[in-house]
Amino acid sequence: MTSPSPLTPPNDLRVLITAGAAGIGKAIADSFATIGAKVHISDVNAEAVAGACSDNISGTVADAADEAATKALFDEARQTLGGLDLVIANAGIEGPTSTIGDISAEDWDRTIDINLRGAYLAARFAADDLIASRGSFIAIASVAGRLPFAYRTPYAATKWGVIGLAKSLASELGPQGVRANAILPGIVEGPRIDRVINARAEKLGLTYDEMRKRNLEKVALRRMVSPNDIAAMCMFLTTPGGANITGQALSVCAGVETL
């Protein structure tokens, strides 16, 4: 009998991904579906959920910050997939770009709710399933969770918190066979980073191109990463080669040195 490759994920994984209908989440969902995993996604956009579903991908419309909606999401995913082996807390928003004195409490709270409360709710409702399957929890954080990020304090604060959540889960659930890690994307190409660059350029009185160039000068490889790069790291963490990786904050960022 041929032994499975240490770099090949099992093809019978049952995967739940929050905010899995677009961007990084969709790249992750598509990657797992391609190898035969059964995937359940959520998103607040019903049209996006419908468009992202396929033979191996089912979905639920849910706000990651809403407790009742997240419970319903997990109930539906559990019924559809028959259990869960991997939960990826991917839901997040960029939050405001402003000086701390000009950030409203409403904007602060909404960023905390989606990015940090959403990850907590995913972990809370995933725990029993992951204990049963000796599964894995992955939180999508950011390099803003290891570096200071001027004008983006709500976002950075949540990502530092998400890393703390993942590391604490690894310690708490490790004796029961559950692994937990955070993945820290760098500058990820796509519409979201375009919005962020535009907002910061406006704040600093620069053009989009000037701001983009300034950002990439802080990256060792002088390039952005893609959503597929993040998906690849998620997949690696489910392989036999990743079986002893837990409690880690893993940067996939092309070498971001400062923000």
C-alpha positions in Angstrom: 0.0 0.0 0.0 1.3 3.4 -0.9 1.6 5.8 2.0 -0.2 9.2 1.5 2.1 12.1 0.6 3.1 14.3 3.6 2.0 17.3 1.5 -1.4 16.0 0.3 -4.5 16.9 2.4 -7.1 14.1 3.0 -9.7 14.2 0.3 -12.6 13.6 2.7 -12.2 16.7 4.8 -15.4 18.5 6.0 -14.6 22.3 5.9 -16.5 25.4 7.1 -15.2 28.8 6.0 -16.7 32.1 7.1 -16.8 34.8 4.4 -16.1 32.1 1.9 -18.0 33.6 -1.1 -15.3 36.1 -2.3 -11.6 37.0 -2.1 -9.4 34.9 0.2 -12.3 32.9 1.5 -13.5 31.8 -2.0 -9.9 30.9 -3.0 -9.7 28.7 0.1 -13.1 27.1 -0.6 -12.3 26.4 -4.2 -8.9 24.9 -3.3 -10.4 22.4 -0.9 -13.3 21.6 -3.2 -10.9 20.8 -6.0 -9.3 18.0 -3.9 -12.7 16.5 -3.1 -13.3 18.0 0.3 -16.9 18.9 1.3 -17.0 22.6 2.0 -19.7 24.9 3.6 -19.3 28.6 3.3 -21.0 31.7 4.8 -21.3 35.3 3.7 -23.6 38.2 4.3 -24.2 38.6 0.5 -26.9 36.1 -0.6 -26.1 36.5 -4.3 -22.4 35.9 -3.6 -23.2 32.7 -1.6 -25.4 31.4 -4.4 -22.7 32.2 -7.0 -19.9 30.5 -5.0 -21.8 27.2 -4.4 -21.1 24.1 -6.5 -21.2 20.3 -6.3 -18.8 20.3 -3.4 -19.6 23.7 -1.9 -22.8 24.5 0.0 -23.5 27.8 1.8 -25.5 29.8 4.3 -26.2 33.5 4.4 -24.9 34.7 7.8 -23.3 37.8 9.5 -20.2 36.6 11.3 -20.8 38.9 14.2 -24.3 37.7 14.9 -24.5 35.0 17.5 -27.8 33.4 16.4 -26.8 33.5 12.8 -23.5 31.9 13.5 -25.1 29.1 15.5 -27.6 28.5 12.7 -24.6 28.4 10.2 -22.9 25.7 12.2 -26.1 23.8 12.7 -26.6 23.8 8.9 -23.0 23.0 8.1 -23.0 20.1 10.6 -26.2 18.7 9.1 -25.0 19.1 5.5 -21.4 17.8 6.0 -22.0 15.3 8.8 -19.5 17.0 11.1 -16.5 19.3 10.8 -12.8 18.6 10.5 -11.6 22.1 9.7 -13.0 25.5 10.5 -11.5 28.7 9.0 -12.5 32.0 10.6 -11.9 34.3 7.6 -14.6 37.0 8.0 -13.2 40.5 8.3 -13.5 44.1 7.3 -10.8 46.7 6.8 -12.4 49.2 9.1 -11.8 52.9 9.0 -8.6 54.7 7.9 -8.2 57.7 10.2 -6.3 59.2 13.1 -7.4 57.7 16.4 -9.1 60.9 17.4 -11.4 60.8 14.4 -12.4 57.2 14.6 -16.0 56.9 15.8 -17.1 54.4 18.4 -19.5 53.0 15.9 -16.7 52.3 13.4 -14.5 50.9 16.1 -17.2 48.6 17.4 -18.2 47.3 14.0 -14.6 46.4 13.2 -14.2 44.6 16.5 -17.5 42.8 16.0 -16.8 41.4 12.6 -13.0 40.7 12.9 -12.6 39.6 16.6 -16.1 38.7 17.8 -16.7 36.8 14.6 -13.6 34.7 15.1 -14.6 34.0 18.7 -18.1 32.9 17.7 -16.6 30.6 15.0 -14.3 29.1 17.6 -17.0 28.7 20.2 -19.4 26.9 17.9 -16.7 24.8 16.3 -15.1 23.5 19.5 -17.2 20.4 20.1 -17.0 19.3 16.5 -13.3 19.7 16.3 -12.8 17.8 19.5 -14.9 15.0 18.1 -12.9 14.9 14.8 -9.5 15.9 16.4 -9.7 18.6 13.8 -8.1 22.1 13.2 -9.1 25.7 13.5 -7.5 28.4 11.4 -8.0 32.1 12.0 -7.1 34.5 9.1 -5.3 37.4 10.8 -2.9 39.8 9.1 0.7 41.1 9.3 -1.1 44.0 11.0 -1.3 41.5 13.9 2.5 41.6 14.4 3.3 45.2 13.3 2.1 48.7 14.3 -0.3 50.1 11.7 -0.8 53.8 11.9 -4.3 55.1 10.8 -5.7 51.5 11.0 -5.8 51.0 14.7 -9.2 49.2 14.9 -8.1 46.7 12.2 -4.7 46.1 13.8 -6.2 45.7 17.3 -8.5 43.0 16.0 -5.8 41.1 14.3 -3.5 41.1 17.3 -6.6 39.8 19.2 -7.3 37.1 16.6 -3.7 35.8 16.9 -4.1 35.7 20.7 -7.4 33.8 20.3 -5.7 31.1 18.0 -2.7 30.7 20.3 -4.9 30.3 23.3 -7.2 27.8 21.6 -4.1 25.8 20.7 -3.2 25.6 24.4 -6.7 24.9 25.6 -7.8 22.3 23.0 -4.4 20.7 22.2 -4.8 18.0 24.9 -7.9 16.9 23.1 -6.2 16.7 19.8 -7.3 20.0 18.2 -4.8 22.3 16.5 -5.3 26.0 16.1 -3.2 28.5 14.1 -3.4 32.0 12.7 -2.4 32.8 9.1 -1.1 36.4 8.6 -1.6 37.5 5.0 0.5 40.5 3.8 -0.7 42.8 1.0 -3.2 40.6 -0.8 -4.0 41.7 -4.4 -7.6 42.4 -5.1 -10.4 45.0 -4.8 -10.1 45.2 -1.0 -6.5 46.3 -1.0 -7.3 48.8 -3.7 -9.8 50.4 -1.3 -7.2 50.4 1.5 -4.5 51.9 -0.6 -6.9 54.6 -1.9 -8.1 55.5 1.6 -4.5 55.8 3.0 -3.3 57.7 -0.1 -6.1 60.2 0.5 -5.2 60.5 4.2 -1.5 61.2 3.3 -2.1 63.4 0.3 -0.7 60.9 -2.2 -1.9 59.3 -5.4 -2.9 55.7 -5.6 0.3 54.8 -7.5 2.5 56.6 -5.1 0.9 54.9 -2.1 1.1 51.5 -3.8 4.8 52.0 -4.5 5.4 53.1 -1.0 3.7 50.0 0.4 5.7 47.6 -1.8 9.0 49.2 -0.8 8.3 47.8 2.6 8.0 44.2 1.3 11.2 42.2 0.8 10.1 40.6 -2.4 8.5 43.9 -3.6 5.2 42.2 -4.6 1.8 41.4 -3.3 0.6 37.9 -2.4 -2.5 36.3 -3.9 -5.6 34.7 -2.3 -4.3 31.4 -3.6 -1.1 31.8 -1.5 -3.3 31.9 1.6 -5.3 29.0 0.4 -2.1 27.0 -0.1 -1.1 27.6 3.5 -4.5 26.5 4.8 -4.2 23.3 2.8 -0.7 22.6 4.0 -1.9 22.8 7.6 -4.3 19.9 6.9 -1.6 17.6 5.5 0.4 15.0 7.4 3.4 17.4 7.1 1.5 20.0 9.0 0.2 17.7 11.7 2.5 19.1 14.5 2.0 22.8 13.7 -0.2 24.4 16.3 -0.2 27.7 18.3 1.6 29.5 15.5 1.2 32.8 13.7 2.3 32.0 10.1 3.0 35.0 7.9 2.3 34.6 4.1 3.4 38.1 3.1 6.4 38.1 0.8 8.4 39.6 3.6 6.5 42.6 4.9 8.9 44.5 7.2 6.8 47.4 8.3 3.4 48.9 7.6 
